[in-house]
Amino acid sequence: MRCWLALGLFLASGVAFAESYVVVCYNWGCQQQVAVSYPDAWLKKTLAPLYKAKNPESERAAVAEVVRKFYVKAAEQTPIAADEPANDEDETVVGRMDCIDHSTTTANMLSLLQHKRALRWHRVGPYAHRTLLVASHYSATLVEVDAEANDDSPIYTIDPWLEVHGELPSVQPVREWAGYRFYSLETQHHATSATPLAGR
């Protein structure tokens, strides 16, 4: 029996190697974490515009479109299509995503792009955290690798939290994203122990 179980696990892992995966968080605070698979043929087609980017600006635009498609594909395997913008309308909805879910999921997606060497002008950055009194919000970021370091000027947020599911995530310089609020750059969320995961 154990031999057959081991064989089954081996065969299942062999099938998994034909795909890439990203861990998607939902139900607020990464209460649910699901490894969403992306077939290689689909991934090759989806990432093609990234390899054609001519400069950092066009690469960021291509990243936004790729992240959008990743979310749409993930909704075929998870209930995240039910998510509404922000947190006000979906407190009891299965598939809801707060900023912890979105920033972790988006960072995982960006990590897969980096792993696939689909990013030429950027690398995955730390989480951006903005706050004012009790209001707190996180976003995944990209860092422009060849830009002159001038404080946080080459850091850009990739933030789908305020967007309707299936629309492009907002892409902004971190200072513009923070606006009048205080902000910091952090390697992990204060509010969760979720580990960013992406593979193959």
Secondary structure, DSSP 8 states (H G I E B T S, - for coil): -HHHHHHHHHHHHHHHTTEEEEEEEESSTT-EEEEEEEEHHHHHHHHHHHHT--SHHHHHHHHHHHHHHHHHHHTTTSSGGG--SSSSS-TT-TT---HHHHHHHHHHHHHHHHHTT--SSEEE--EEEEEETTEEEEEEEEEETTS---TTTTEEEEE-TTS-TTS--EEEEHHHHHTTSEEEEESS-SS------EE-
